[in-house]
C-alpha cells in the first residue's frame, strides 16, 4: 500500500499472511535475509510468530506479517483505506 498521501510514518506498507507460526517465521526470515543480502537495513522489528503479528520496520517500508485471524481483527487495509493499493496478490 502506498501510504505517502495519508501518513508520515512510512511510504509503503507490505501486508502479508501466513497460515501457521512456522510459516509466519519463514516469511519473516525470508524477507530479512533477502533484503539483508541486498544491503537493506532492518531498523526495528517487533512481535513474534506466536503472537500472530510480526512488524518489520525498514524506514520507508513497513512489512506486516500476520496470521489470518489477526489480519481480520486489525483489518489494516480498512484502517488505511485512503492509501492506494499498489499490488494485491491472493
PAZABA-202021 format. One record per residue (C-alpha): residue number from 1; residue in one letter; x, y, z. Coordinates in steps of 0.02 Angstrom, whole numbers, plus 50000, padded with zeros to 5 digits. Example, Ala and Ser with C-alpha at 12.3 -4.5 7.8 and 13.67 -1.06 7.14 Angstrom:
PAZABA-202021
k r c1 c2 c3
1 a 50615 49775 50390
2 s 50684 49947 50357
This chain:
PAZABA-202021
k r c1 c2 c3
1 x 50000 50000 50000
2 x 50062 50174 49957
3 x 50031 50268 50119
4 x 50128 50426 50073
5 x 49972 50533 50047
6 x 49897 50483 50215
7 x 50043 50457 50335
8 x 50213 50524 50382
9 x 50272 50364 50467
10 x 50324 50275 50307
11 x 50297 50274 50120
12 x 50234 50097 50097
13 x 50155 49953 50194
14 x 50177 49774 50140
15 x 50042 49666 50219
16 x 50051 49477 50204
17 x 49984 49323 50291
18 x 50047 49154 50344
19 x 49936 49011 50398
20 x 50045 48943 50540
21 x 50177 49003 50662
22 x 50308 48913 50560
23 x 50251 48999 50400
24 x 50248 49171 50484
25 x 50426 49143 50544
26 x 50480 49081 50371
27 x 50409 49238 50289
28 x 50499 49347 50417
29 x 50663 49253 50390
30 x 50649 49260 50200
31 x 50612 49447 50197
32 x 50751 49487 50321
33 x 50879 49377 50232
34 x 50831 49432 50057
35 x 50834 49617 50095
36 x 50988 49599 50204
37 x 51082 49519 50059
38 x 51039 49673 49956
39 x 51106 49788 50091
40 x 50936 49846 50154
41 x 50945 49877 50341
42 x 50808 49821 50460
43 x 50788 49963 50584
44 x 50671 49876 50704
45 x 50558 49726 50718
46 x 50431 49675 50847
47 x 50307 49538 50877
48 x 50329 49351 50858
49 x 50256 49214 50752
50 x 50167 49152 50910
51 x 50081 49321 50931
52 x 50014 49316 50752
53 x 50093 49481 50701
54 x 50272 49522 50657
55 x 50312 49701 50608
56 x 50472 49741 50513
57 x 50523 49923 50500
58 x 50636 49964 50353
59 x 50610 50151 50367
60 x 50511 50197 50212
61 x 50434 50023 50203
62 x 50348 49933 50346
63 x 50312 49748 50324
64 x 50169 49668 50421
65 x 50168 49478 50430
66 x 50003 49421 50506
67 x 49905 49264 50542
68 x 49733 49264 50458
69 x 49635 49293 50621
70 x 49750 49437 50670
71 x 49738 49511 50496
72 x 49548 49504 50502
73 x 49542 49577 50677
74 x 49654 49728 50642
75 x 49596 49748 50461
76 x 49741 49862 50412
77 x 49676 49877 50235
78 x 49516 49956 50300
79 x 49608 50061 50430
80 x 49718 50132 50291
81 x 49580 50130 50159
82 x 49632 50302 50094
83 x 49801 50231 50043
84 x 49820 50164 49867
85 x 49843 49977 49844
86 x 49996 49956 49734
87 x 49994 49767 49711
88 x 49872 49636 49776
89 x 49914 49453 49763
90 x 49797 49318 49828
